[in-house]
Amino acid sequence: MEKINIVLSADNNYAQHVAVVIASVMNNTQKNKQIRFFLLADNIDVCKKALLKQTADSFNAEFEIIDLEENRCFNNLYTSGHISKAAYFRILLADLMPSDVHKVIYVDVDLIVLDDIEFLWNIDLQGKPLGAVADYGILASSRLMRQKNEAIGLNLDGNYFNSGVLIIDVDLWREYNYSSRVIKLASTVHLPHHDQDALNK
């Protein structure tokens, strides 16, 4: 049976939210589905890691932690407010996944899942490296669209997606070397919407 791969990202301040996301996924997904969670972690303490593992185990879900606090490629990236370097971790996920992972769903940890995650998993990307939803909060704002035009060159009538939920073709992501390209872009300029602007660019 195919495993559904879900990637989450958090630092120590947001670690408890990871448990909520795991529970919301598992409580709304058919019990016969095999779910594998990967947590891209920034300096999460040992006790919290153990509790997160217990949460996943209670649902018979696989759970793997990938520690990235020592990864220096994130040191020069722009952060502000509640946005830490962990927000950028999703950019590298294709490089961090095991070789048997060809597709993932990335989910921010400030949301909950209210339906069967398999509906997302089964969306056909039609040969595209990434699936996402439009960020209507930005698209509906002439001020923010002008900001996107200035920051990343987005046409004023262009499309702009939210990076909080992504379906990623890992193989294509690797083939086109998106990880290093997006990290390089994000490290050269202070983008107002951080990783989201870099990914859209």
Secondary structure, DSSP 4 states (H G I P E B T S, - for coil): -PEEEEEEEEEGGGHHHHHHHHHHHHHHS-TT-EEEEEEEEES--HHHHHHHHHHHHHTT-EEEEEE-TT-GGGTTS--BTTB-GGGGGGGGHHHHS-TT--EEEEE-TT----S-THHHHT---TT-SEE--B-HHHHT-HHHHHHHHHHH---TT---B-SSEEEEEHHHHHHTTHHHHHHHHHHHS--TTHHHHHHH-
